[in-house]
Amino acid sequence: MARVQITELALRDAHQSLFATRMLTSDMLPVAGLMDRVGFWSVESWGGATFDSCLRFLNEDPWERIRQLKKAMPQTPQQMLLRGQNLLGYRHYADDVVESFVERAAANGVDVFRVFDALNDPRNLAPSMRAVKKAGKHAQAAISYAVTPVHTLDLYVALARELREMGADSICIKDMAGLLKPYDAHELVKALRQAAGLPVQVHSHATTGMSVATLLKAVEAGAATLDTTISSLAMGTSHSPTETMVEILRGTEWDAGLDLKLLVEIAAYFREARRKYRAFESSFVGADTRILVSQVPGGMLSNLESQLKDMKQSGKIDAVLSDIAQVQKDFGFPPLVTPTSQIVGTQAVFNVIFGRYEKLTSESCDLLVGLYGRTPAAPSPELVAKALKQLGLSAPVTERPAEALPREMPRLEEELKKALGTSTVSREDVLTYAMFPQVAVKFFGSRAKGPMSFTAPAETPAAAPAAAPAPAAGRGSYTVNVGGREYAVRSVPDKAAGTLAITLEGTTWTVSVKPTGTAAAATGSAAPAAATPGEVHKALAPMPGTIIRLVLDDNREVREGDPIVVMEAMKMQIEVKAAHSGRIRYRVKAGDSVEGDSVLAEIQ
């Protein structure tokens, strides 16, 4: 047996799982030199949610991040997580976009590409795997692990053989929710090694408390490499501690041979750096055995919590976790990993808030009809029929979804030039635009301002000074300029509780409010009384989000039940339909950020 190798996850999956992918590059670079001395097999530093988070929350260029990290760690391979045909977004991209993205990622510093498909559909892996091999980089094919009636050992073995034929250099067992039990890991690793004859790497979250034992049994079965993270970013929804696994294996035939003192020094750095991101920390710490039932991955868990808090629905997390299991079954047992985890999780949120399948997201419809690929089992026929109707299709898609997509890069380049009013754009910027069009355009406009900054909170907050009486608190969105930087702020009152939820850059604080003067009129979305001639009906946003598209022209006639707005909520697209017939006048435009219950349009 050879020594076990270690992939360090501190710069990607660890902080993605613990505090919503908020770590700045400026907090990575000071410790990069130390990490480069350790001798890690690789450092996972890119991909997953980092790309989106850099643009959406940190005002950072993700391409610049990988360039800087590669320069700071020249001896250590940089690794990224790539979602196969989805790349880093939530839809399938044409093959030319996939090829271009992989080529640019390799040129900018990525050495190891961990490629996976949420449905384990090999057809969705082939183009990106070919592109990685063409770039001369390490192609690691990942198997998304799930515990369902259809995910058997035989299924995983057959998939591993197919991945070997596809040109995989190694295979990763991607246990995104900590569901892989120790003895199951031993059996699975042994079977995959025998079937594929390739090195096997194991990725297992600590969420359920089993990960250390799982990794140890995987090593005993012949796993070549383990995914771990430095102890100050370990456990909870994250991963097993690097130092712990190194010491467990020290002196054995699998000894990783890493310097514990150096690792402890790195841990001390991240312990201090983590304090800056306390506001984004998940409340899920330690082991959460609910996940054994819901199968929610660590990163998804913290994001769900954050999203529900933003919607003033924090108390419904348990109901959502319970519903996720049912949605997963109804959707054909897709493994819960991005993007299917987000699709299933968001649908469960909508089910709890609006009623079971009363609102299907666009992505839910796409998944049900085969636009993401083959689901492991057949989805609910009733839901497939509903999705087909919503999408205007006559039958589910059976071919590789991206097969029918025309080349996109020329069109995307021209769109971006037009949006920015320029004649030249970099290929990296075009690819950024391809992943997240609206977010990207907004980012390009603010890129010159530089990244956000975070400050660690004081251990004991200072007492707030007495304030003058404030006007009655109300709902609203504002732009606040502090030191030349603009911040998006919104406020949502809870009159019953006497509080005001203030959200700044995605983080929500609840403050006590003492009303003055006459109380404001109550807000809400209760059904209006019977219509009267000339009555104006307001179409309200069902939750916070961003306006993607206005379906109709302003001042057009609309019938009850017609789609009027497409908005992004929880990274998914949802249609808002007219509750009344009449003539529509929009009160929003594409690109606007809105609160729940915000007026989208008036219908008269």
C-alpha positions as CSV (number, residue, x, y, z in Angstrom):
1,M,0.0,0.0,0.0
2,A,1.1,3.6,-0.8
3,R,1.0,6.6,1.4
4,V,-2.4,8.3,1.5
5,Q,-2.5,11.7,-0.2
6,I,-4.5,14.7,1.1
7,T,-6.6,17.3,-0.8
8,E,-7.1,20.4,1.3
9,L,-10.6,22.0,1.1
10,A,-10.2,25.2,3.1
11,L,-10.3,27.5,0.1
12,R,-13.5,26.1,-1.4
13,D,-15.8,23.6,0.1
14,A,-15.0,24.2,3.7
15,H,-16.0,27.9,3.8
16,Q,-18.8,27.2,1.2
17,S,-20.3,24.8,3.7
18,L,-19.7,26.8,6.9
19,F,-20.3,30.4,5.9
20,A,-21.9,30.5,2.5
21,T,-18.7,30.9,0.4
22,R,-18.0,34.3,1.7
23,M,-14.2,34.1,2.2
24,L,-12.3,36.8,0.3
25,T,-9.2,36.1,-1.7
26,S,-7.4,38.6,0.5
27,D,-7.9,36.2,3.4
28,M,-6.5,33.3,1.4
29,L,-3.3,34.8,0.1
30,P,-1.5,35.4,3.4
31,V,-1.5,31.7,4.3
32,A,-1.0,30.4,0.7
33,G,2.7,30.2,1.1
34,L,2.4,28.0,4.2
35,M,-0.1,25.8,2.4
36,D,2.2,25.4,-0.5
37,R,4.9,23.9,1.8
38,V,2.7,21.2,3.2
39,G,2.8,18.8,0.2
40,F,-0.9,18.4,-0.4
41,W,-1.9,16.3,-3.4
42,S,-4.0,19.3,-4.4
43,V,-5.8,22.3,-2.9
44,E,-9.4,22.8,-3.9
45,S,-9.6,26.5,-4.5
46,W,-12.1,27.1,-7.3
47,G,-15.4,26.0,-8.8
48,G,-18.6,25.0,-6.9
49,A,-20.3,28.1,-5.6
50,T,-17.1,30.2,-5.4
51,F,-17.6,31.7,-8.9
52,D,-21.2,32.8,-8.2
53,S,-20.3,34.1,-4.7
54,C,-17.3,36.2,-6.0
55,L,-19.6,38.0,-8.4
56,R,-22.8,38.2,-6.4
57,F,-21.5,39.0,-2.9
58,L,-17.8,39.8,-2.8
59,N,-17.3,42.0,-5.9
60,E,-14.4,39.9,-6.9
61,D,-13.3,38.5,-10.2
62,P,-13.1,34.7,-9.9
63,W,-10.6,34.5,-12.7
64,E,-8.3,36.8,-10.9
65,R,-8.7,34.7,-7.8
66,I,-7.4,31.5,-9.4
67,R,-4.5,33.4,-11.1
68,Q,-3.4,34.8,-7.7
69,L,-3.7,31.5,-5.9
70,K,-1.8,29.6,-8.6
71,K,1.0,32.2,-8.4
72,A,1.0,32.0,-4.5
73,M,1.1,28.2,-4.5
74,P,3.3,27.2,-7.5
75,Q,4.2,23.8,-6.0
76,T,0.7,22.7,-5.3
77,P,-1.9,21.6,-7.9
78,Q,-5.0,23.8,-7.9
79,Q,-8.3,21.9,-8.1
80,M,-11.7,23.0,-9.1
81,L,-15.2,21.4,-9.0
82,L,-16.9,21.4,-12.4
83,R,-20.6,20.5,-12.9
84,G,-20.1,18.7,-16.2
85,Q,-22.5,20.2,-18.8
86,N,-23.7,22.8,-16.2
87,L,-20.2,24.1,-15.6
88,L,-20.8,26.5,-12.7
89,G,-24.3,27.5,-13.6
90,Y,-27.8,26.0,-13.3
91,R,-28.5,25.1,-16.9
92,H,-26.8,23.0,-19.6
93,Y,-24.4,25.0,-21.9
94,A,-23.5,24.2,-25.5
95,D,-20.4,22.2,-26.1
96,D,-18.4,25.1,-27.3
97,V,-19.0,27.0,-24.0
98,V,-17.9,23.9,-22.1
99,E,-14.7,23.5,-24.2
100,S,-13.9,27.2,-23.9
101,F,-14.5,27.3,-20.2
102,V,-12.2,24.3,-19.5
103,E,-9.5,25.7,-21.7
104,R,-9.5,29.1,-20.0
105,A,-9.7,27.6,-16.5
106,A,-6.6,25.4,-17.3
107,A,-4.8,28.4,-18.8
108,N,-5.6,30.5,-15.7
109,G,-4.3,28.0,-13.2
110,V,-6.5,24.9,-12.7
111,D,-4.6,21.7,-12.6
112,V,-7.1,19.1,-11.4
113,F,-10.7,19.1,-12.7
114,R,-13.2,17.2,-10.6
115,V,-16.0,16.7,-13.0
116,F,-19.4,15.5,-11.9
117,D,-23.0,15.3,-13.1
118,A,-25.8,15.7,-10.6
119,L,-27.7,12.8,-12.1
120,N,-24.6,10.7,-12.8
121,D,-25.6,10.7,-16.5
122,P,-22.3,9.9,-18.3
123,R,-23.5,11.7,-21.4
124,N,-23.3,15.0,-19.5
125,L,-19.7,14.3,-18.4
126,A,-18.2,13.4,-21.8
127,P,-17.6,16.9,-23.3
128,S,-15.9,18.4,-20.3
129,M,-13.8,15.3,-19.7
130,R,-12.6,15.5,-23.4
131,A,-11.8,19.1,-22.9
132,V,-9.8,18.5,-19.7
133,K,-7.8,15.7,-21.5
134,K,-7.2,18.1,-24.4
135,A,-5.8,20.7,-22.0
136,G,-3.4,18.2,-20.6
137,K,-4.8,18.4,-17.1
138,H,-5.9,15.7,-14.5
139,A,-9.5,14.6,-15.3
140,Q,-11.1,13.3,-12.1
141,A,-14.5,11.9,-12.6
142,A,-16.8,12.1,-9.6
143,I,-19.7,9.8,-8.7
144,S,-22.4,11.6,-6.8
145,Y,-23.3,9.4,-3.9
146,A,-26.9,8.9,-2.7
147,V,-28.8,6.5,-0.6
148,T,-32.0,5.7,-2.4
149,P,-33.7,2.5,-3.6
150,V,-32.1,2.8,-7.0
151,H,-28.5,3.7,-6.0
152,T,-26.9,0.2,-5.6
153,L,-23.4,-1.0,-5.6
154,D,-23.9,-2.5,-9.1
155,L,-25.0,0.9,-10.4
156,Y,-21.8,2.6,-9.0
157,V,-19.5,-0.2,-10.4
158,A,-21.1,0.1,-13.9
159,L,-20.7,3.9,-13.8
160,A,-17.0,3.6,-12.7
161,R,-16.3,1.3,-15.7
162,E,-17.9,3.8,-18.0
163,L,-15.9,6.7,-16.5
164,R,-12.7,4.7,-17.1
165,E,-13.5,4.3,-20.8
166,M,-14.2,8.0,-20.9
167,G,-10.6,8.7,-20.0
168,A,-10.8,9.4,-16.3
169,D,-7.4,9.7,-14.5
170,S,-9.0,9.0,-11.1
171,I,-12.4,8.5,-9.6
172,C,-13.9,10.5,-6.7
173,I,-16.7,9.3,-4.5
174,K,-18.6,12.5,-3.8
175,D,-20.5,12.1,-0.6
176,M,-22.0,15.6,-0.4
177,A,-24.3,15.0,2.6
178,G,-22.2,12.7,4.8
179,L,-24.4,9.7,4.0
180,L,-21.6,7.3,3.2
181,K,-21.3,4.9,6.2
182,P,-17.8,3.5,7.1
183,Y,-18.4,-0.1,6.2
184,D,-20.3,0.9,3.0
185,A,-17.3,3.1,2.1
186,H,-15.0,0.1,2.5
187,E,-17.1,-2.0,0.2
188,L,-17.6,0.7,-2.4
189,V,-13.9,1.8,-2.6
190,K,-12.8,-1.8,-2.9
191,A,-15.4,-2.5,-5.7
192,L,-14.5,0.7,-7.6
193,R,-10.8,-0.1,-7.5
194,Q,-11.4,-3.6,-8.8
195,A,-13.8,-2.5,-11.5
196,A,-12.0,0.5,-12.9
197,G,-8.4,0.0,-11.9
198,L,-8.0,3.7,-11.1
199,P,-7.0,5.7,-8.0
200,V,-10.1,6.4,-5.8
201,Q,-10.5,9.6,-3.8
202,V,-13.1,10.0,-1.1
203,H,-15.0,13.2,-0.4
204,S,-17.3,13.0,2.6
205,H,-18.9,15.8,4.7
206,A,-19.0,15.7,8.5
207,T,-22.6,16.7,8.7
208,T,-23.9,13.4,10.1
209,G,-20.8,12.7,12.3
210,M,-19.6,9.7,10.4
211,S,-16.9,11.2,8.2
212,V,-13.7,10.4,10.2
213,A,-14.6,6.7,10.5
214,T,-15.7,6.7,6.8
215,L,-12.4,8.0,5.6
216,L,-10.5,5.5,7.8
217,K,-12.4,2.6,6.4
218,A,-11.9,4.0,2.9
219,V,-8.2,4.0,3.4
220,E,-8.2,0.4,4.6
221,A,-10.0,-0.5,1.4
222,G,-7.3,1.2,-0.7
223,A,-8.4,4.8,-1.2
224,A,-5.5,6.8,-2.6
225,T,-6.5,10.3,-1.6
226,L,-8.8,11.8,1.1
227,D,-10.6,15.2,1.1
228,T,-10.1,17.0,4.4
229,T,-9.9,20.5,5.7
230,I,-7.8,22.3,8.3
231,S,-9.3,21.9,11.8
232,S,-10.4,25.5,12.3
233,L,-12.7,25.1,9.3
234,A,-13.7,21.5,9.9
235,M,-16.7,19.6,11.2
236,G,-20.3,20.7,11.3
237,T,-21.5,21.0,7.7
238,S,-17.8,20.9,6.6
239,H,-15.3,18.0,6.5
240,S,-13.0,15.9,8.7
241,P,-10.0,17.8,10.1
242,T,-6.8,17.4,8.1
243,E,-4.7,17.2,11.3
244,T,-6.9,14.5,12.7
245,M,-6.7,12.2,9.7
246,V,-2.9,12.8,9.4
247,E,-2.3,11.8,13.0
248,I,-4.6,8.8,12.8
249,L,-2.6,7.5,9.9
250,R,0.8,8.5,11.2
251,G,3.1,5.5,11.7
252,T,0.9,3.2,9.6
253,E,1.5,2.0,6.1
254,W,-0.8,4.8,4.9
255,D,1.1,7.6,6.7
256,A,0.5,10.8,4.8
257,G,3.8,12.2,6.0
258,L,2.6,15.8,6.5
259,D,4.1,18.2,9.1
260,L,1.7,18.5,12.0
261,K,3.3,21.7,13.3
262,L,2.9,23.4,9.9
263,L,-0.8,22.3,9.8
264,V,-1.4,23.7,13.3
265,E,0.1,27.0,12.2
266,I,-2.2,27.1,9.2
267,A,-5.2,26.2,11.5
268,A,-4.3,29.1,13.7
269,Y,-4.4,31.5,10.8
270,F,-7.9,30.4,9.6
271,R,-9.2,30.4,13.2
272,E,-8.6,34.1,13.3
273,A,-9.7,34.8,9.7
274,R,-13.0,33.0,10.3
275,R,-14.0,35.6,12.9
276,K,-14.7,38.1,10.1
277,Y,-17.4,35.9,8.7
278,R,-19.4,35.3,11.8
279,A,-22.5,36.9,10.4
280,F,-22.6,34.3,7.7
281,E,-22.1,31.2,9.9
282,S,-24.6,28.4,9.8
283,S,-26.3,27.5,13.0
284,F,-25.8,23.9,12.1
285,V,-22.8,22.9,14.2
286,G,-21.8,19.4,15.3
287,A,-23.7,16.4,14.0
288,D,-27.2,16.8,12.5
289,T,-28.8,13.4,12.2
290,R,-31.8,14.9,10.4
291,I,-29.7,14.7,7.3
292,L,-29.8,10.9,7.4
293,V,-33.4,11.4,6.4
294,S,-33.4,14.6,4.3
295,Q,-30.0,13.9,2.6
296,V,-29.3,17.6,2.3
297,P,-25.6,18.4,1.5
298,G,-23.7,20.7,3.9
299,G,-23.4,23.7,1.6
300,M,-27.1,23.5,0.7
301,L,-28.1,23.3,4.4
302,S,-26.4,26.6,5.3
303,N,-27.8,28.2,2.1
304,L,-31.3,27.0,2.9
305,E,-31.1,28.4,6.3
306,S,-29.9,31.8,5.0
307,Q,-32.5,31.9,2.3
308,L,-35.4,31.1,4.7
309,K,-34.1,33.7,7.1
310,D,-34.1,36.3,4.3
311,M,-37.7,35.3,3.5
312,K,-38.7,35.7,7.2
313,Q,-39.5,31.9,7.2
314,S,-36.8,30.6,9.5
315,G,-39.3,28.6,11.6
316,K,-40.1,26.4,8.6
317,I,-36.7,24.8,8.1
318,D,-37.8,21.4,9.6
319,A,-40.8,21.3,7.4
320,V,-38.6,22.0,4.4
321,L,-36.1,19.3,5.3
322,S,-39.0,16.9,5.7
323,D,-40.5,17.8,2.3
324,I,-37.1,17.5,0.5
325,A,-37.2,13.7,0.8
326,Q,-40.6,13.6,-0.8
327,V,-39.6,15.9,-3.6
328,Q,-36.5,13.8,-4.3
329,K,-38.7,10.7,-4.7
330,D,-41.2,12.5,-6.9
331,F,-38.4,13.9,-9.1
332,G,-36.9,10.4,-9.8
333,F,-34.4,10.2,-6.9
334,P,-31.7,12.6,-8.2
335,P,-28.6,12.8,-5.9
336,L,-28.8,16.0,-3.9
337,V,-25.8,17.9,-5.3
338,T,-25.7,21.2,-7.2
339,P,-27.8,22.0,-9.2
340,T,-30.3,19.2,-8.3
341,S,-29.9,19.9,-4.6
342,Q,-30.9,23.6,-5.2
343,I,-33.7,22.5,-7.5
344,V,-35.2,20.0,-5.1
345,G,-34.5,22.3,-2.0
346,T,-36.1,25.3,-3.6
347,Q,-39.1,23.3,-4.7
348,A,-39.5,22.0,-1.1
349,V,-39.4,25.6,0.1
350,F,-42.1,26.6,-2.4
351,N,-44.2,23.5,-1.4
352,V,-44.1,24.5,2.3
353,I,-44.9,28.2,1.6
354,F,-47.3,28.0,-1.3
355,G,-48.7,24.4,-1.1
356,R,-47.5,21.1,-2.6
357,Y,-46.5,21.7,-6.2
358,E,-48.7,24.8,-6.5
359,K,-45.7,26.6,-8.0
360,L,-43.1,24.6,-10.1
361,T,-39.9,26.4,-10.7
362,S,-38.6,26.5,-14.3
363,E,-35.7,24.3,-13.2
364,S,-38.0,21.8,-11.6
365,C,-39.9,21.5,-14.9
366,D,-36.6,21.1,-16.8
367,L,-35.5,18.3,-14.5
368,L,-38.8,16.5,-14.7
369,V,-38.9,16.5,-18.6
370,G,-35.3,15.4,-19.1
371,L,-33.6,18.7,-19.9
372,Y,-30.9,18.0,-17.2
373,G,-30.4,14.3,-18.4
374,R,-31.7,10.9,-17.2
375,T,-32.9,10.8,-13.7
376,P,-32.0,7.6,-11.8
377,A,-35.7,6.6,-11.7
378,A,-38.8,7.7,-13.5
379,P,-40.2,10.9,-12.0
380,S,-43.9,11.2,-11.1
381,P,-46.0,11.0,-14.3
382,E,-48.4,13.6,-12.9
383,L,-45.6,16.1,-12.3
384,V,-44.1,15.3,-15.7
385,A,-47.4,16.1,-17.4
386,K,-47.6,19.4,-15.4
387,A,-44.1,20.3,-16.4
388,L,-44.6,19.5,-20.0
389,K,-47.7,21.8,-20.0
390,Q,-45.8,24.6,-18.3
391,L,-42.9,24.3,-20.8
392,G,-45.1,23.9,-23.8
393,L,-43.6,20.6,-24.8
394,S,-45.3,17.5,-26.1
395,A,-43.0,14.8,-24.8
396,P,-40.0,14.4,-22.4
397,V,-36.4,14.8,-23.8
398,T,-34.6,11.5,-24.3
399,E,-31.4,12.6,-26.1
400,R,-28.3,14.2,-24.4
401,P,-29.9,17.6,-23.5
402,A,-27.0,19.7,-24.8
403,E,-27.0,17.8,-28.1
404,A,-29.7,20.1,-29.5
405,L,-28.0,23.3,-28.3
406,P,-26.4,25.5,-31.0
407,R,-23.0,27.1,-30.5
408,E,-23.3,29.9,-27.9
409,M,-20.0,31.7,-27.6
410,P,-20.4,34.0,-30.6
411,R,-23.9,35.0,-29.5
412,L,-22.8,35.5,-25.9
413,E,-19.8,37.6,-26.9
414,E,-22.0,40.0,-29.0
415,E,-24.6,40.2,-26.2
416,L,-22.0,41.2,-23.7
417,K,-20.4,43.8,-26.0
418,K,-23.8,45.3,-26.5
419,A,-24.6,45.2,-22.7
420,L,-21.3,46.9,-21.9
421,G,-21.2,49.3,-24.8
422,T,-17.8,48.1,-25.9
423,S,-16.2,46.6,-29.0
424,T,-13.9,44.1,-27.2
425,V,-14.4,41.7,-24.3
426,S,-12.1,39.0,-22.9
427,R,-13.0,35.4,-23.3
428,E,-13.0,35.1,-19.5
429,D,-15.6,37.9,-19.2
430,V,-17.8,36.2,-21.9
431,L,-17.7,33.0,-19.9
432,T,-18.6,34.8,-16.7
433,Y,-21.5,36.3,-18.5
434,A,-22.5,32.9,-19.8
435,M,-22.7,31.6,-16.2
436,F,-24.6,34.4,-14.6
437,P,-25.7,37.0,-17.2
438,Q,-27.5,39.6,-15.0
439,V,-25.1,39.2,-12.1
440,A,-22.1,39.4,-14.4
441,V,-23.2,42.7,-16.0
442,K,-23.8,44.3,-12.6
443,F,-20.4,43.0,-11.5
444,F,-18.6,44.4,-14.5
445,G,-20.0,47.8,-13.7
446,S,-18.6,47.7,-10.1
447,R,-15.5,45.7,-10.7
448,A,-13.2,48.7,-10.5
449,K,-14.4,49.4,-6.9
450,G,-12.5,46.3,-5.8
451,P,-13.6,43.5,-3.4
452,M,-15.8,43.9,-0.4
453,S,-14.3,44.0,3.0
454,F,-15.3,42.4,6.3
455,T,-14.3,43.2,9.8
456,A,-14.3,40.8,12.7
457,P,-17.0,41.9,15.3
458,A,-15.9,43.0,18.7
459,E,-16.1,40.2,21.3
460,T,-18.4,42.4,23.5
461,P,-20.5,44.8,21.5
462,A,-20.4,48.3,22.7
463,A,-23.6,49.8,24.1
464,A,-25.6,51.7,21.5
465,P,-26.0,55.4,22.2
466,A,-29.4,56.8,22.7
467,A,-31.1,57.7,19.5
468,A,-33.6,60.3,18.5
469,P,-37.1,59.0,17.9
470,A,-37.2,57.5,14.4
471,P,-40.1,57.6,11.9
472,A,-42.3,54.6,11.7
473,A,-40.4,51.7,10.3
474,G,-41.6,50.5,6.9
475,R,-40.7,48.2,4.0
476,G,-38.2,49.5,1.5
477,S,-35.0,49.1,-0.5
478,Y,-32.2,51.6,-0.3
479,T,-28.7,52.3,-1.6
480,V,-26.4,53.6,1.1
481,N,-23.1,55.2,0.3
482,V,-20.4,54.7,2.9
483,G,-16.9,55.9,2.2
484,G,-17.5,55.9,-1.6
485,R,-18.9,52.3,-1.7
486,E,-22.5,51.7,-2.3
487,Y,-24.4,49.0,-0.3
488,A,-27.8,47.6,-1.1
489,V,-30.0,47.7,2.0
490,R,-33.6,46.6,2.5
491,S,-35.9,46.7,5.5
492,V,-38.9,44.5,6.3
493,P,-41.1,45.3,9.3
494,D,-42.7,42.7,11.6
495,K,-45.3,44.8,13.3
496,A,-46.6,42.0,15.5
497,A,-43.2,41.4,16.9
498,G,-42.2,45.0,17.0
499,T,-39.0,44.3,15.0
500,L,-37.4,45.4,11.7
501,A,-35.4,43.0,9.6
502,I,-32.5,44.9,8.0
503,T,-30.7,43.1,5.2
504,L,-27.2,44.3,4.0
505,E,-25.4,42.5,1.2
506,G,-27.3,39.3,1.9
507,T,-27.1,39.3,5.7
508,T,-30.1,40.0,7.8
509,W,-30.2,41.5,11.3
510,T,-33.3,41.8,13.4
511,V,-33.6,45.0,15.4
512,S,-36.2,46.1,17.9
513,V,-38.4,49.0,16.8
514,K,-40.3,51.4,19.0
515,P,-43.1,52.9,16.9
516,T,-43.8,56.6,17.0
517,G,-46.8,58.5,15.7
518,T,-49.7,56.8,13.9
519,A,-49.2,53.1,13.1
520,A,-48.6,52.4,9.4
521,A,-51.3,50.5,7.5
522,A,-51.0,46.8,7.6
523,T,-49.3,45.1,4.7
524,G,-50.1,41.7,3.3
525,S,-51.3,39.7,0.4
526,A,-54.8,38.7,1.6
527,A,-57.3,38.1,-1.2
528,P,-59.2,41.3,-2.1
529,A,-62.9,41.6,-2.0
530,A,-65.0,41.0,-5.1
531,A,-63.9,43.1,-8.0
532,T,-65.7,46.3,-8.9
533,P,-65.5,48.3,-12.1
534,G,-62.3,50.1,-12.4
535,E,-60.8,48.4,-9.4
536,V,-57.0,48.1,-9.5
537,H,-55.4,44.8,-8.4
538,K,-51.8,44.5,-7.4
539,A,-49.6,41.6,-8.5
540,L,-47.2,41.0,-5.7
541,A,-43.8,39.2,-5.6
542,P,-44.2,35.9,-3.8
543,M,-40.7,36.2,-2.2
544,P,-37.5,38.3,-2.4
545,G,-35.7,37.9,-5.7
546,T,-34.6,39.6,-9.0
547,I,-36.8,40.4,-12.0
548,I,-35.5,38.3,-15.0
549,R,-38.1,39.2,-17.6
550,L,-41.4,41.0,-18.1
551,V,-43.6,38.5,-20.1
552,L,-45.9,41.1,-21.6
553,D,-45.6,44.6,-23.0
554,D,-46.9,47.3,-20.7
555,N,-50.5,48.3,-21.0
556,R,-51.5,45.0,-22.5
557,E,-54.6,43.0,-21.8
558,V,-54.0,40.0,-19.5
559,R,-56.2,37.1,-18.5
560,E,-56.3,35.5,-15.0
561,G,-53.7,32.8,-14.9
562,D,-51.4,34.2,-17.6
563,P,-47.7,34.5,-16.7
564,I,-46.7,38.2,-16.3
565,V,-43.2,38.1,-14.7
566,V,-40.3,35.7,-14.6
567,M,-38.2,36.3,-11.5
568,E,-35.2,34.6,-9.9
569,A,-35.7,33.5,-6.3
570,M,-33.2,31.3,-4.4
571,K,-31.2,31.0,-7.7
572,M,-34.2,29.4,-9.4
573,Q,-36.6,30.9,-11.9
574,I,-40.3,31.2,-11.0
575,E,-43.3,32.5,-13.0
576,V,-45.6,35.0,-11.4
577,K,-49.1,34.7,-12.8
578,A,-51.9,37.2,-13.0
579,A,-54.6,36.6,-10.3
580,H,-57.1,38.8,-12.2
581,S,-57.9,39.8,-15.8
582,G,-57.5,43.3,-17.1
583,R,-55.0,45.8,-18.4
584,I,-51.5,45.4,-16.9
585,R,-49.1,48.2,-15.9
586,Y,-45.8,47.1,-14.7
587,R,-44.1,48.7,-11.6
588,V,-40.8,46.9,-12.1
589,K,-38.3,46.3,-14.8
590,A,-35.8,43.5,-15.7
591,G,-32.9,43.5,-13.3
592,D,-34.8,45.1,-10.3
593,S,-34.3,43.5,-6.9
594,V,-37.6,43.1,-5.1
595,E,-38.8,42.1,-1.6
596,G,-41.6,39.6,-0.9
597,D,-45.0,41.3,-1.3
598,S,-43.4,44.1,-3.5
599,V,-45.8,45.4,-6.2
600,L,-44.7,43.9,-9.5
601,A,-47.7,45.2,-11.6
602,E,-51.1,46.7,-11.3
603,I,-54.0,45.1,-13.2
604,Q,-57.2,47.2,-13.9
